[in-house]
Every structure is written in C-alpha cells, then in structure tokens.
Amino acid sequence: MTEERVTPLRQRMIEDMRIRGMGDKAQKSQIRAIENFMAFPGQSLDTAKREDPRVYQFHMADTGITPSTLNTRIMALRFFSG
C-alpha cells in the first residue's frame, strides 16, 4: 500500500477545516476544489498570482459550472487568501 504525501500547505488546510468543524465529505469537496484550481493555471498555490482566482472564476462561469459548485470552489480558495 502506498502512502499519500501530504504537503505542508495541504496539511494546514486539513487542520483549518478540522478547526472549523467540517465533516469528511465537506473536507473532500474543499480539497477537490483546490485541486481543480491548481489544474486550471497549471501552477501550485504557492506561486499563483493574485488575479488567478478571479480569472478562474470567469473560466468556471464560461464553462457552465453551477452556482453552488462555483461557490464551493471560491470558499475553498479563501483558505489561501490571507
């Protein structure tokens, strides 16, 4: 069995979600949202530019993402907005 490597940034996000009392399903949804964002600009959250989340929002709107999915993804990005 292979162990999944957890980056310090991901570990912090997991800890923050636990502090907020999020359940497993909500945590998985938030992590998936961040993974989707990272796949969009093709870079890590550490190097994302300030305008990247906004550009990503336009991309989601243009591709027909439902409002609830868009909101979930934006809430996940707020973990990293300082």
Secondary structure as UniProt FT lines:
FT   HELIX           8..19
FT   TURN            20..21
FT   HELIX           24..39
FT   TURN            40..42
FT   TURN            45..47
FT   TURN            50..51
FT   HELIX           52..62
FT   TURN            63..64
FT   HELIX           67..77
FT   HELIX           78..80
//
